[in-house]
């Protein structure tokens, strides 16, 4: 009878060990769920970015308006007859001057 009790105790301890520490344990399941949530958030962000890029590609393929807007924004395109005005921020200019004076 003592042997049977000892064997059952060892089996109980082995199952408890796997439940708390081993493969498939509560800690591992919690860690995997956290990783899954993080990956789902990354995937959602990438899907949003892909939709934006797809919209931009469609705009560039469909007509010249998208190409023109892209060129104006990225390359500073100016049409013939247009006048370019550049407005400088006085706050940024004064901070640049302060930095240059500090270097000297």
N, C-alpha and C positions, 0 to 999 in steps of 0.2 A: 504494500500500500504506500509506503514511503517513497518507493521508486516512481510510482505513478504520480504522486504529488510533485516530486522533484521534476519529472519530465514535463508535466503540465505547467509548472512554474517557469521552467526554461522556455517553453513555447510561448507563454504569455509575455515574458520579457523580450523575446525575439520580435514578436508582433508589435509590441509597444516601441521597441527601438526603431523599427522601420516607420512606424507612424510618426514619431517625433524627430528622428534624425536621418534616416536612410532615404533612399530614392523614393520619390512620391510623397514625402513628408509634408506636413502642414507648412513648414518654413519654405520648402522648395516651391510648393504650390503658390504661396503668397508672393514669392520672388518672381515666379513666372507670370503671375497675373499683373504685377507691377510692370514688368518688361513688356507685356502685351499691350497694356494701356499706353505706355510711352511710344511704342511702335505705331499704334493706331493714331496717336496724335501727330506723329511725324508723317504718316501716310496721308492724313487729312490735309496737312499743310502742303505736302507735295502735290496732292490732287488739285488744290486751289491754285497753286502756281502753274500747274499744267493747263488748267482751264484758261488762265490769263494768257499764257503763251499761245495756246491754240486760238484764242480770240484775236491776238495780235497777228498771228500768221494768216488767219482768214482775212483780216483787214488789209494786210499787205498784198494778198493775192487778188482780192476783189477789185481794187481800184487804185487810183493814184492818190486819193485823199489820205489813205493810211501811210503810203510811202512818203508823201509830202510832210505829214505830221511827224513821222519818225525822223526825217531828215532835218526838219526845223528844230526838233527837240535835241537830237543827238549831235548833229553836225552844224547847227546854227545857220541853216539855209535861209537866204534872203532872196526874194523874187526881185526881178527887174522892176524898178520904179518904187520899191519899198524903201523906207528909211529905218535904219536900226538905231534904237535908243538903248543905251546901257545905263542903268541907274545904280550908283554905288551907295552902299550903306555907310553912312558917316561913322557909325559905331564900330564897324569892322575896320574902317580905314584908320581910325584913331588907335585901335588896339594893335594894328600892324605897325604903325609908327612907334608905339611904345616898345614893342618887341624889338624893332630894329635899333632903337636907342639903347636898349638894355644890352644888346650884343656888342655895341661899341664900347 
